[in-house]
Amino acid sequence: MITPEGAPILTAEAMRRAEATAIAAGASVDGLMARAGAGVAEWVRRLAGDHAILVLCGPGNNGGDGYVAACALKASGCRVRIAASGDPGSAAASRARQGWDGPVAALADAGPAPVVVDALFGTGLSRPLDPVLSARLGALVAAASLAIAVDVPSGLASDDGAMLGDVPCFDVTLALGAAKPSHLLQPAARHVGALRVVDIGVPGDDRWSIIARPDLALPGPEAHKYNRGMVAVCAGSMPGAALLAATAALRAGAGYALVLGGAGGGPLAIVHKPFVAASLADPRIGAILIGPGLGRDAIARARLDAVLALDRPTVIDGDALHLIDPARLAGRQSATILTPHGGEFDAAFGTNEGSKIERALAAAAAAGAVIVFKGADTVVAAPDGRVGIALPASSWLSTAGTGDVLAGGIAALLAGGAAPFDAACGGVWLHGEAARRCGGAFIADDLASALSHVRGG
């Protein structure tokens, strides 16, 4: 079993290619199914305790995994039943069913059980479930104390987060071989529950992965405020946002935070200077952050123009995303990170079609920048095709100022020397962990303060 953080993410097609690669290297379909079923059984046995288990098997190889898992559970002494939606439709699934020596009930006739395992349909589903089957699945899940999905909850499209009909909410999903995009993309992700990844022996691909805890070194004896990273935050019509971002930068590990053109105030550790060329051009500045509370007037445009003219490592957030022309960024030599939420993304890149991953990748390529596409599902995309997706974070982040905190944290890591993609992913992880530690009903100021505890260990 693999913990979710850092696990590879594969689309249905990429998973098929990975399985084909494993088979070409000497594995077999039956062998992969045996590993999948054994891994599922291990997790189900661990979670179910001594409760009775009902395994729901579909006609494909996902159903085959269910038969194998049921055999392993029975062999270990668990009380297990199988209900099937129909006869196996693949040779491997047929062989797996032949290994089961007990009865197989029709799904329509199956009685409820304390633990339900959904192995009806897995990766690659492209059409809604039959309404009768969907209703039966929903009823069995609702009657269970614990519902576990194998690979992907039945009724979810695996690649784009779409729901193909009514899908019950599961307590746990056991992803086979790799996480799938819909384990992390909304609205599908809210039906997944706790995500675990079962190693079935197929090669992974680290170009797309779940964002993991960053490896951030603590300051050494040679550290001082400038080599830890100096962040300059450009203020605007709502200076409180710049103060939040600057505070977050310090608490995320920056050694120096400078607010340019603000109204003063905030922690005494923040340095305030006017927005003038000499201040902005300080060679010790490791990253410039512009956008939080910037406004969209002529002054805001002039400040954005001044920042972009310097071609220094830059994080662009908030109002600046409504003023920027992405084509203007493509020729920059220095690192650039954009942090839009949905509305800001549409303003900068248009309402193009595709999944959130596809849209983020297209934007990264167009701007030559790392894109942090924020939301209940946050996707980080790099121009070279790398993608990081965050595990679901606290819904209490839906309060004013939390985006400013995220931007400040990312700017701190960028100023401290992290590569742009790593700075973006690291900032997203720190932000999500800080929210978890805050509990509920926190405000952005609390979130910024919590970064100190997360960053410090």
C-alpha beads as a LAMMPS data file, in Angstrom:
LAMMPS data file: protein, C-alpha beads

457 atoms
456 bonds

1 atom types
1 bond types

-500.0 500.0 xlo xhi
-500.0 500.0 ylo yhi
-500.0 500.0 zlo zhi

Masses

1 110.0

Atoms # bond

1 1 1 0.000 0.000 0.000
2 1 1 1.141 3.521 -0.813
3 1 1 0.130 6.570 1.214
4 1 1 -1.687 9.118 -0.965
5 1 1 0.764 12.010 -0.682
6 1 1 3.264 11.832 -3.509
7 1 1 1.415 8.995 -5.246
8 1 1 1.321 9.096 -9.052
9 1 1 -1.870 10.154 -10.827
10 1 1 -2.847 8.350 -14.023
11 1 1 -5.751 8.844 -16.404
12 1 1 -7.633 5.784 -17.638
13 1 1 -5.568 5.718 -20.820
14 1 1 -2.297 6.183 -18.944
15 1 1 -3.298 3.335 -16.615
16 1 1 -3.953 1.064 -19.592
17 1 1 -0.511 1.914 -20.950
18 1 1 1.085 1.215 -17.579
19 1 1 -0.624 -2.171 -17.374
20 1 1 0.478 -2.974 -20.936
21 1 1 4.050 -2.065 -19.995
22 1 1 3.899 -4.352 -16.968
23 1 1 2.534 -7.201 -19.087
24 1 1 5.229 -6.673 -21.727
25 1 1 7.792 -6.955 -18.915
26 1 1 6.456 -10.355 -17.864
27 1 1 3.356 -9.726 -15.767
28 1 1 -0.055 -11.143 -16.691
29 1 1 -3.588 -9.830 -16.450
30 1 1 -4.365 -12.538 -13.916
31 1 1 -1.261 -11.643 -11.937
32 1 1 -2.177 -7.966 -11.812
33 1 1 -5.715 -8.915 -10.770
34 1 1 -4.335 -11.181 -8.044
35 1 1 -2.219 -8.357 -6.648
36 1 1 -5.120 -5.916 -6.827
37 1 1 -7.513 -8.313 -5.111
38 1 1 -5.001 -9.188 -2.402
39 1 1 -4.312 -5.509 -1.731
40 1 1 -8.010 -4.707 -1.545
41 1 1 -8.589 -7.643 0.799
42 1 1 -5.811 -6.496 3.119
43 1 1 -7.340 -3.030 3.459
44 1 1 -10.911 -4.338 3.817
45 1 1 -9.849 -6.848 6.479
46 1 1 -8.030 -4.114 8.382
47 1 1 -11.003 -1.733 8.238
48 1 1 -13.905 -4.172 8.624
49 1 1 -12.797 -5.904 11.811
50 1 1 -15.177 -8.765 12.556
51 1 1 -18.126 -7.277 10.657
52 1 1 -19.800 -9.121 7.789
53 1 1 -18.757 -7.995 4.312
54 1 1 -20.708 -7.794 1.052
55 1 1 -18.624 -7.505 -2.125
56 1 1 -20.431 -6.156 -5.193
57 1 1 -18.881 -7.414 -8.442
58 1 1 -19.431 -6.015 -11.905
59 1 1 -18.813 -7.671 -15.282
60 1 1 -15.334 -6.289 -15.981
61 1 1 -11.916 -6.610 -14.462
62 1 1 -12.955 -4.391 -11.549
63 1 1 -15.439 -7.121 -10.720
64 1 1 -12.637 -9.645 -11.112
65 1 1 -10.655 -7.749 -8.493
66 1 1 -13.714 -8.057 -6.254
67 1 1 -13.918 -11.844 -6.666
68 1 1 -10.215 -12.209 -5.843
69 1 1 -10.588 -9.955 -2.809
70 1 1 -13.600 -11.941 -1.576
71 1 1 -11.661 -15.208 -1.894
72 1 1 -8.779 -13.775 0.133
73 1 1 -11.135 -12.386 2.772
74 1 1 -12.904 -15.738 3.138
75 1 1 -9.575 -17.566 3.394
76 1 1 -8.564 -15.276 6.259
77 1 1 -11.716 -16.099 8.203
78 1 1 -13.910 -13.097 7.330
79 1 1 -17.640 -13.462 6.839
80 1 1 -18.076 -12.444 3.213
81 1 1 -20.792 -12.635 0.569
82 1 1 -20.769 -11.712 -3.112
83 1 1 -23.516 -10.097 -5.163
84 1 1 -23.009 -9.529 -8.886
85 1 1 -24.645 -7.258 -11.416
86 1 1 -24.212 -9.901 -14.113
87 1 1 -21.896 -12.559 -15.468
88 1 1 -18.211 -11.732 -15.988
89 1 1 -17.525 -10.173 -19.370
90 1 1 -13.754 -10.742 -19.562
91 1 1 -11.696 -13.904 -19.475
92 1 1 -9.703 -12.787 -16.451
93 1 1 -12.860 -11.876 -14.530
94 1 1 -14.380 -15.274 -15.412
95 1 1 -11.339 -17.073 -14.052
96 1 1 -11.478 -14.951 -10.911
97 1 1 -15.132 -15.893 -10.361
98 1 1 -14.292 -19.564 -10.811
99 1 1 -11.962 -19.243 -7.842
100 1 1 -14.915 -18.352 -5.580
101 1 1 -16.474 -21.460 -4.027
102 1 1 -19.539 -19.825 -2.520
103 1 1 -22.863 -18.585 -3.875
104 1 1 -23.152 -15.437 -5.965
105 1 1 -26.394 -13.536 -5.436
106 1 1 -27.962 -11.216 -7.956
107 1 1 -27.341 -7.618 -7.004
108 1 1 -31.078 -6.949 -6.985
109 1 1 -31.604 -9.677 -4.365
110 1 1 -28.640 -8.953 -2.093
111 1 1 -29.395 -8.094 1.494
112 1 1 -27.469 -5.302 3.223
113 1 1 -24.270 -5.795 5.208
114 1 1 -22.321 -3.699 7.707
115 1 1 -19.438 -3.427 5.227
116 1 1 -20.038 -2.966 1.495
117 1 1 -17.267 -3.161 -1.109
118 1 1 -18.098 -1.628 -4.509
119 1 1 -16.238 -3.478 -7.278
120 1 1 -18.902 -2.883 -9.916
121 1 1 -17.212 -0.465 -12.309
122 1 1 -13.757 1.047 -12.118
123 1 1 -11.539 3.209 -14.285
124 1 1 -12.766 4.214 -17.714
125 1 1 -16.518 4.398 -17.168
126 1 1 -17.970 6.818 -19.724
127 1 1 -21.740 6.517 -19.356
128 1 1 -24.193 6.671 -16.468
129 1 1 -25.068 3.530 -14.572
130 1 1 -28.417 1.917 -15.197
131 1 1 -30.824 3.772 -12.878
132 1 1 -31.992 0.534 -11.212
133 1 1 -28.401 -0.573 -10.551
134 1 1 -27.471 2.911 -9.328
135 1 1 -30.418 2.954 -6.917
136 1 1 -29.541 -0.492 -5.599
137 1 1 -25.921 0.508 -5.032
138 1 1 -27.056 3.650 -3.241
139 1 1 -29.380 1.685 -0.976
140 1 1 -26.711 -0.846 0.007
141 1 1 -24.185 1.901 0.712
142 1 1 -26.720 3.819 2.783
143 1 1 -27.480 0.697 4.850
144 1 1 -23.795 -0.026 5.542
145 1 1 -21.680 1.296 8.384
146 1 1 -18.611 1.281 6.144
147 1 1 -18.574 1.647 2.343
148 1 1 -15.390 0.968 0.392
149 1 1 -14.936 1.565 -3.347
150 1 1 -12.437 -0.381 -5.438
151 1 1 -10.397 1.902 -7.714
152 1 1 -13.134 4.470 -8.515
153 1 1 -16.626 4.703 -6.991
154 1 1 -19.071 3.340 -9.530
155 1 1 -20.697 6.176 -11.447
156 1 1 -17.731 8.549 -11.537
157 1 1 -15.787 9.434 -14.673
158 1 1 -12.183 8.703 -13.774
159 1 1 -10.431 11.516 -15.651
160 1 1 -12.229 14.818 -15.168
161 1 1 -14.095 14.801 -11.867
162 1 1 -17.502 14.459 -13.529
163 1 1 -20.389 12.513 -12.027
164 1 1 -22.239 10.294 -14.474
165 1 1 -25.376 10.148 -12.371
166 1 1 -26.264 9.648 -8.725
167 1 1 -23.239 8.362 -6.833
168 1 1 -23.241 7.542 -3.119
169 1 1 -20.538 8.849 -0.830
170 1 1 -17.949 6.260 0.193
171 1 1 -15.901 6.176 3.354
172 1 1 -12.760 4.841 1.656
173 1 1 -11.607 4.406 -1.935
174 1 1 -8.790 1.986 -2.747
175 1 1 -7.098 3.250 -5.911
176 1 1 -5.387 0.471 -7.855
177 1 1 -1.839 1.185 -8.996
178 1 1 -2.174 4.967 -8.956
179 1 1 -4.572 7.712 -8.018
180 1 1 -6.968 8.840 -10.732
181 1 1 -7.801 12.492 -11.441
182 1 1 -11.358 12.118 -10.156
183 1 1 -10.108 11.063 -6.742
184 1 1 -9.000 14.682 -6.387
185 1 1 -11.137 16.770 -8.762
186 1 1 -14.553 18.059 -7.757
187 1 1 -17.385 17.254 -7.724
188 1 1 -16.276 13.606 -7.831
189 1 1 -13.733 13.910 -5.019
190 1 1 -16.354 14.521 -2.341
191 1 1 -17.702 10.994 -3.004
192 1 1 -14.322 9.280 -2.607
193 1 1 -13.806 9.506 1.151
194 1 1 -10.345 8.632 2.463
195 1 1 -8.060 7.722 -0.426
196 1 1 -5.549 4.884 -0.265
197 1 1 -3.403 3.568 -3.115
198 1 1 -2.794 -0.163 -3.590
199 1 1 0.458 -1.129 -5.301
200 1 1 -0.303 -3.676 -8.028
201 1 1 3.091 -3.680 -9.716
202 1 1 2.564 -1.313 -12.625
203 1 1 5.047 1.458 -13.407
204 1 1 4.150 4.907 -12.146
205 1 1 4.738 8.292 -13.750
206 1 1 5.950 11.078 -11.489
207 1 1 5.015 13.829 -13.937
208 1 1 1.524 13.882 -12.375
209 1 1 1.282 13.260 -8.657
210 1 1 -0.558 14.111 -5.465
211 1 1 1.131 17.047 -3.754
212 1 1 3.229 15.821 -0.850
213 1 1 4.803 17.453 2.165
214 1 1 7.728 19.514 0.845
215 1 1 11.250 18.725 1.949
216 1 1 12.117 22.066 3.500
217 1 1 15.389 22.381 5.379
218 1 1 15.530 24.347 8.602
219 1 1 17.846 27.375 8.679
220 1 1 21.475 26.470 9.370
221 1 1 24.161 28.380 11.239
222 1 1 25.001 30.331 8.095
223 1 1 21.445 31.615 7.664
224 1 1 20.562 35.298 7.721
225 1 1 17.504 37.292 6.746
226 1 1 18.505 37.783 3.119
227 1 1 19.615 34.262 2.183
228 1 1 16.460 32.880 3.791
229 1 1 14.580 34.881 1.163
230 1 1 13.432 38.480 0.844
231 1 1 9.869 38.946 -0.412
232 1 1 8.540 42.251 -1.729
233 1 1 4.755 42.579 -1.719
234 1 1 3.252 45.342 -3.868
235 1 1 0.267 46.922 -2.146
236 1 1 -2.689 48.681 -3.727
237 1 1 -6.174 49.916 -3.002
238 1 1 -6.793 47.299 -0.276
239 1 1 -3.501 47.339 1.666
240 1 1 -4.676 44.822 4.249
241 1 1 -4.339 42.056 1.653
242 1 1 -0.687 42.924 1.115
243 1 1 -0.112 42.842 4.875
244 1 1 -1.666 39.381 5.084
245 1 1 0.532 38.143 2.247
246 1 1 3.671 39.636 3.780
247 1 1 2.846 38.122 7.171
248 1 1 2.318 34.742 5.531
249 1 1 5.647 35.030 3.721
250 1 1 7.485 35.542 7.013
251 1 1 5.630 32.735 8.735
252 1 1 6.325 30.416 5.789
253 1 1 10.048 30.919 6.301
254 1 1 11.082 34.098 4.489
255 1 1 13.748 36.101 6.284
256 1 1 12.518 39.528 5.240
257 1 1 9.174 40.882 4.065
258 1 1 8.869 44.267 2.436
259 1 1 5.562 45.967 1.601
260 1 1 5.810 48.583 -1.144
261 1 1 3.247 51.354 -1.428
262 1 1 1.086 50.214 1.463
263 1 1 -0.502 52.062 4.342
264 1 1 1.702 50.776 7.144
265 1 1 0.555 48.634 10.016
266 1 1 0.752 44.916 10.504
267 1 1 3.443 43.005 12.399
268 1 1 6.429 45.172 13.323
269 1 1 8.698 42.716 11.509
270 1 1 7.311 43.918 8.153
271 1 1 9.278 46.706 6.501
272 1 1 7.318 49.416 4.687
273 1 1 8.656 51.519 1.830
274 1 1 7.085 53.611 -0.917
275 1 1 6.491 52.024 -4.295
276 1 1 9.409 53.588 -6.175
277 1 1 11.876 52.191 -8.648
278 1 1 14.776 52.102 -6.194
279 1 1 12.851 50.018 -3.659
280 1 1 11.540 47.611 -6.247
281 1 1 14.969 47.139 -7.842
282 1 1 16.724 46.092 -4.603
283 1 1 18.918 43.182 -5.773
284 1 1 18.391 41.336 -2.477
285 1 1 14.697 40.765 -3.299
286 1 1 14.269 37.073 -4.071
287 1 1 10.634 37.231 -5.179
288 1 1 8.042 39.898 -5.894
289 1 1 4.364 39.315 -5.154
290 1 1 1.800 41.508 -6.843
291 1 1 -1.975 41.305 -6.917
292 1 1 -3.401 40.926 -3.393
293 1 1 -5.626 43.981 -2.908
294 1 1 -3.946 45.695 -5.863
295 1 1 -7.066 47.137 -7.449
296 1 1 -7.682 47.484 -11.164
297 1 1 -7.199 51.200 -11.737
298 1 1 -4.451 53.105 -13.533
299 1 1 -2.172 52.985 -10.495
300 1 1 -2.548 49.214 -10.300
301 1 1 -1.724 48.847 -13.993
302 1 1 1.349 51.046 -13.627
303 1 1 2.607 48.996 -10.686
304 1 1 2.088 45.743 -12.571
305 1 1 3.937 47.150 -15.586
306 1 1 6.828 48.188 -13.354
307 1 1 7.102 44.721 -11.826
308 1 1 6.979 42.901 -15.145
309 1 1 9.580 45.227 -16.647
310 1 1 12.114 44.009 -14.072
311 1 1 11.867 40.350 -15.116
312 1 1 12.473 39.102 -11.570
313 1 1 10.964 35.980 -9.925
314 1 1 7.320 36.964 -9.537
315 1 1 4.083 35.626 -8.076
316 1 1 0.969 37.137 -9.676
317 1 1 -2.294 36.890 -7.743
318 1 1 -5.665 38.511 -7.221
319 1 1 -6.462 41.721 -9.085
320 1 1 -3.305 41.503 -11.187
321 1 1 -4.759 38.419 -12.881
322 1 1 -7.549 40.601 -14.250
323 1 1 -4.983 43.022 -15.714
324 1 1 -2.427 40.629 -17.156
325 1 1 -2.082 39.514 -20.764
326 1 1 -0.721 35.944 -20.535
327 1 1 1.079 36.359 -23.862
328 1 1 3.149 39.088 -22.252
329 1 1 4.521 36.595 -19.752
330 1 1 5.668 33.997 -22.252
331 1 1 8.965 35.723 -22.973
332 1 1 10.025 36.287 -19.364
333 1 1 13.307 34.705 -18.334
334 1 1 12.632 34.718 -14.598
335 1 1 10.313 32.369 -12.746
336 1 1 6.645 33.318 -12.849
337 1 1 3.832 31.760 -10.812
338 1 1 0.162 32.660 -11.281
339 1 1 -2.354 31.789 -8.557
340 1 1 -5.895 32.207 -9.940
341 1 1 -9.162 30.979 -8.523
342 1 1 -11.893 30.100 -11.014
343 1 1 -13.047 33.634 -11.814
344 1 1 -9.512 34.957 -12.116
345 1 1 -8.565 32.042 -14.337
346 1 1 -11.446 32.799 -16.691
347 1 1 -10.484 36.477 -16.762
348 1 1 -6.890 35.685 -17.681
349 1 1 -7.296 32.650 -19.944
350 1 1 -10.931 32.512 -21.008
351 1 1 -13.581 29.885 -20.406
352 1 1 -12.002 27.187 -22.520
353 1 1 -13.270 23.613 -22.444
354 1 1 -11.634 20.657 -20.750
355 1 1 -10.988 19.307 -17.297
356 1 1 -9.370 21.470 -14.662
357 1 1 -6.073 19.686 -15.326
358 1 1 -6.291 20.261 -19.063
359 1 1 -7.155 23.921 -18.609
360 1 1 -4.307 24.473 -16.147
361 1 1 -1.788 22.778 -18.448
362 1 1 -2.947 24.848 -21.435
363 1 1 -2.622 28.047 -19.391
364 1 1 0.859 27.094 -18.174
365 1 1 1.997 26.469 -21.732
366 1 1 0.468 29.718 -23.010
367 1 1 2.000 31.882 -20.277
368 1 1 5.259 30.006 -19.838
369 1 1 4.457 30.072 -16.123
370 1 1 3.493 27.768 -13.305
371 1 1 -0.259 27.906 -12.698
372 1 1 -1.829 27.319 -9.295
373 1 1 -5.487 26.828 -10.225
374 1 1 -7.066 27.233 -6.796
375 1 1 -10.335 25.953 -5.441
376 1 1 -11.858 23.055 -3.555
377 1 1 -9.579 21.052 -5.832
378 1 1 -6.258 22.838 -6.393
379 1 1 -4.222 21.937 -9.472
380 1 1 -0.624 23.072 -10.003
381 1 1 0.595 22.865 -13.605
382 1 1 4.000 23.609 -15.126
383 1 1 4.814 24.514 -18.749
384 1 1 6.764 21.250 -19.102
385 1 1 3.638 19.163 -18.406
386 1 1 4.116 18.365 -14.724
387 1 1 1.003 18.418 -12.567
388 1 1 0.487 18.352 -8.817
389 1 1 -2.987 18.050 -7.316
390 1 1 -3.699 18.736 -3.665
391 1 1 -5.611 16.381 -1.445
392 1 1 -8.943 17.920 -0.383
393 1 1 -8.396 20.755 2.081
394 1 1 -10.590 22.318 4.743
395 1 1 -13.800 23.898 3.433
396 1 1 -13.215 26.641 6.037
397 1 1 -10.669 28.058 3.597
398 1 1 -13.675 29.648 1.882
399 1 1 -13.145 32.940 3.684
400 1 1 -11.636 36.267 2.670
401 1 1 -7.864 36.567 2.620
402 1 1 -6.866 32.915 2.496
403 1 1 -5.709 33.313 -1.103
404 1 1 -3.440 36.169 -0.017
405 1 1 -1.929 33.857 2.592
406 1 1 -1.306 31.195 -0.051
407 1 1 0.360 33.683 -2.380
408 1 1 2.622 34.888 0.427
409 1 1 3.640 31.360 1.312
410 1 1 4.476 30.522 -2.301
411 1 1 6.481 33.748 -2.645
412 1 1 8.470 32.835 0.478
413 1 1 9.485 29.462 -0.938
414 1 1 10.331 31.006 -4.310
415 1 1 12.452 33.704 -2.659
416 1 1 14.181 31.038 -0.608
417 1 1 15.479 29.335 -3.727
418 1 1 12.866 26.703 -4.536
419 1 1 12.176 25.975 -8.200
420 1 1 8.868 27.507 -9.351
421 1 1 6.882 24.258 -9.533
422 1 1 8.274 23.091 -6.193
423 1 1 7.549 26.486 -4.595
424 1 1 3.962 26.356 -5.837
425 1 1 3.336 22.790 -4.687
426 1 1 5.099 23.402 -1.383
427 1 1 3.062 26.514 -0.714
428 1 1 -0.179 24.689 -1.474
429 1 1 0.746 21.897 0.940
430 1 1 1.725 24.304 3.734
431 1 1 -1.514 26.230 3.214
432 1 1 -3.660 23.097 3.407
433 1 1 -1.857 21.764 6.482
434 1 1 -2.135 25.124 8.243
435 1 1 -5.889 25.079 7.592
436 1 1 -6.140 21.570 9.024
437 1 1 -4.381 22.676 12.200
438 1 1 -6.642 25.717 12.527
439 1 1 -9.744 23.559 12.884
440 1 1 -12.968 25.397 12.031
441 1 1 -14.273 28.938 11.593
442 1 1 -10.780 30.415 11.357
443 1 1 -9.924 33.681 9.615
444 1 1 -7.050 34.402 7.270
445 1 1 -4.982 35.947 10.083
446 1 1 -5.215 32.636 11.998
447 1 1 -4.167 30.760 8.876
448 1 1 -1.104 32.940 8.400
449 1 1 -0.095 32.415 12.029
450 1 1 -0.496 28.633 11.694
451 1 1 2.085 28.600 8.909
452 1 1 4.783 29.152 11.550
453 1 1 3.878 25.886 13.280
454 1 1 3.704 23.952 10.019
455 1 1 6.915 25.379 8.567
456 1 1 8.799 24.904 11.821
457 1 1 8.109 21.203 11.930

Bonds

1 1 1 2
2 1 2 3
3 1 3 4
4 1 4 5
5 1 5 6
6 1 6 7
7 1 7 8
8 1 8 9
9 1 9 10
10 1 10 11
11 1 11 12
12 1 12 13
13 1 13 14
14 1 14 15
15 1 15 16
16 1 16 17
17 1 17 18
18 1 18 19
19 1 19 20
20 1 20 21
21 1 21 22
22 1 22 23
23 1 23 24
24 1 24 25
25 1 25 26
26 1 26 27
27 1 27 28
28 1 28 29
29 1 29 30
30 1 30 31
31 1 31 32
32 1 32 33
33 1 33 34
34 1 34 35
35 1 35 36
36 1 36 37
37 1 37 38
38 1 38 39
39 1 39 40
40 1 40 41
41 1 41 42
42 1 42 43
43 1 43 44
44 1 44 45
45 1 45 46
46 1 46 47
47 1 47 48
48 1 48 49
49 1 49 50
50 1 50 51
51 1 51 52
52 1 52 53
53 1 53 54
54 1 54 55
55 1 55 56
56 1 56 57
57 1 57 58
58 1 58 59
59 1 59 60
60 1 60 61
61 1 61 62
62 1 62 63
63 1 63 64
64 1 64 65
65 1 65 66
66 1 66 67
67 1 67 68
68 1 68 69
69 1 69 70
70 1 70 71
71 1 71 72
72 1 72 73
73 1 73 74
74 1 74 75
75 1 75 76
76 1 76 77
77 1 77 78
78 1 78 79
79 1 79 80
80 1 80 81
81 1 81 82
82 1 82 83
83 1 83 84
84 1 84 85
85 1 85 86
86 1 86 87
87 1 87 88
88 1 88 89
89 1 89 90
90 1 90 91
91 1 91 92
92 1 92 93
93 1 93 94
94 1 94 95
95 1 95 96
96 1 96 97
97 1 97 98
98 1 98 99
99 1 99 100
100 1 100 101
101 1 101 102
102 1 102 103
103 1 103 104
104 1 104 105
105 1 105 106
106 1 106 107
107 1 107 108
108 1 108 109
109 1 109 110
110 1 110 111
111 1 111 112
112 1 112 113
113 1 113 114
114 1 114 115
115 1 115 116
116 1 116 117
117 1 117 118
118 1 118 119
119 1 119 120
120 1 120 121
121 1 121 122
122 1 122 123
123 1 123 124
124 1 124 125
125 1 125 126
126 1 126 127
127 1 127 128
128 1 128 129
129 1 129 130
130 1 130 131
131 1 131 132
132 1 132 133
133 1 133 134
134 1 134 135
135 1 135 136
136 1 136 137
137 1 137 138
138 1 138 139
139 1 139 140
140 1 140 141
141 1 141 142
142 1 142 143
143 1 143 144
144 1 144 145
145 1 145 146
146 1 146 147
147 1 147 148
148 1 148 149
149 1 149 150
150 1 150 151
151 1 151 152
152 1 152 153
153 1 153 154
154 1 154 155
155 1 155 156
156 1 156 157
157 1 157 158
158 1 158 159
159 1 159 160
160 1 160 161
161 1 161 162
162 1 162 163
163 1 163 164
164 1 164 165
165 1 165 166
166 1 166 167
167 1 167 168
168 1 168 169
169 1 169 170
170 1 170 171
171 1 171 172
172 1 172 173
173 1 173 174
174 1 174 175
175 1 175 176
176 1 176 177
177 1 177 178
178 1 178 179
179 1 179 180
180 1 180 181
181 1 181 182
182 1 182 183
183 1 183 184
184 1 184 185
185 1 185 186
186 1 186 187
187 1 187 188
188 1 188 189
189 1 189 190
190 1 190 191
191 1 191 192
192 1 192 193
193 1 193 194
194 1 194 195
195 1 195 196
196 1 196 197
197 1 197 198
198 1 198 199
199 1 199 200
200 1 200 201
201 1 201 202
202 1 202 203
203 1 203 204
204 1 204 205
205 1 205 206
206 1 206 207
207 1 207 208
208 1 208 209
209 1 209 210
210 1 210 211
211 1 211 212
212 1 212 213
213 1 213 214
214 1 214 215
215 1 215 216
216 1 216 217
217 1 217 218
218 1 218 219
219 1 219 220
220 1 220 221
221 1 221 222
222 1 222 223
223 1 223 224
224 1 224 225
225 1 225 226
226 1 226 227
227 1 227 228
228 1 228 229
229 1 229 230
230 1 230 231
231 1 231 232
232 1 232 233
233 1 233 234
234 1 234 235
235 1 235 236
236 1 236 237
237 1 237 238
238 1 238 239
239 1 239 240
240 1 240 241
241 1 241 242
242 1 242 243
243 1 243 244
244 1 244 245
245 1 245 246
246 1 246 247
247 1 247 248
248 1 248 249
249 1 249 250
250 1 250 251
251 1 251 252
252 1 252 253
253 1 253 254
254 1 254 255
255 1 255 256
256 1 256 257
257 1 257 258
258 1 258 259
259 1 259 260
260 1 260 261
261 1 261 262
262 1 262 263
263 1 263 264
264 1 264 265
265 1 265 266
266 1 266 267
267 1 267 268
268 1 268 269
269 1 269 270
270 1 270 271
271 1 271 272
272 1 272 273
273 1 273 274
274 1 274 275
275 1 275 276
276 1 276 277
277 1 277 278
278 1 278 279
279 1 279 280
280 1 280 281
281 1 281 282
282 1 282 283
283 1 283 284
284 1 284 285
285 1 285 286
286 1 286 287
287 1 287 288
288 1 288 289
289 1 289 290
290 1 290 291
291 1 291 292
292 1 292 293
293 1 293 294
294 1 294 295
295 1 295 296
296 1 296 297
297 1 297 298
298 1 298 299
299 1 299 300
300 1 300 301
301 1 301 302
302 1 302 303
303 1 303 304
304 1 304 305
305 1 305 306
306 1 306 307
307 1 307 308
308 1 308 309
309 1 309 310
310 1 310 311
311 1 311 312
312 1 312 313
313 1 313 314
314 1 314 315
315 1 315 316
316 1 316 317
317 1 317 318
318 1 318 319
319 1 319 320
320 1 320 321
321 1 321 322
322 1 322 323
323 1 323 324
324 1 324 325
325 1 325 326
326 1 326 327
327 1 327 328
328 1 328 329
329 1 329 330
330 1 330 331
331 1 331 332
332 1 332 333
333 1 333 334
334 1 334 335
335 1 335 336
336 1 336 337
337 1 337 338
338 1 338 339
339 1 339 340
340 1 340 341
341 1 341 342
342 1 342 343
343 1 343 344
344 1 344 345
345 1 345 346
346 1 346 347
347 1 347 348
348 1 348 349
349 1 349 350
350 1 350 351
351 1 351 352
352 1 352 353
353 1 353 354
354 1 354 355
355 1 355 356
356 1 356 357
357 1 357 358
358 1 358 359
359 1 359 360
360 1 360 361
361 1 361 362
362 1 362 363
363 1 363 364
364 1 364 365
365 1 365 366
366 1 366 367
367 1 367 368
368 1 368 369
369 1 369 370
370 1 370 371
371 1 371 372
372 1 372 373
373 1 373 374
374 1 374 375
375 1 375 376
376 1 376 377
377 1 377 378
378 1 378 379
379 1 379 380
380 1 380 381
381 1 381 382
382 1 382 383
383 1 383 384
384 1 384 385
385 1 385 386
386 1 386 387
387 1 387 388
388 1 388 389
389 1 389 390
390 1 390 391
391 1 391 392
392 1 392 393
393 1 393 394
394 1 394 395
395 1 395 396
396 1 396 397
397 1 397 398
398 1 398 399
399 1 399 400
400 1 400 401
401 1 401 402
402 1 402 403
403 1 403 404
404 1 404 405
405 1 405 406
406 1 406 407
407 1 407 408
408 1 408 409
409 1 409 410
410 1 410 411
411 1 411 412
412 1 412 413
413 1 413 414
414 1 414 415
415 1 415 416
416 1 416 417
417 1 417 418
418 1 418 419
419 1 419 420
420 1 420 421
421 1 421 422
422 1 422 423
423 1 423 424
424 1 424 425
425 1 425 426
426 1 426 427
427 1 427 428
428 1 428 429
429 1 429 430
430 1 430 431
431 1 431 432
432 1 432 433
433 1 433 434
434 1 434 435
435 1 435 436
436 1 436 437
437 1 437 438
438 1 438 439
439 1 439 440
440 1 440 441
441 1 441 442
442 1 442 443
443 1 443 444
444 1 444 445
445 1 445 446
446 1 446 447
447 1 447 448
448 1 448 449
449 1 449 450
450 1 450 451
451 1 451 452
452 1 452 453
453 1 453 454
454 1 454 455
455 1 455 456
456 1 456 457
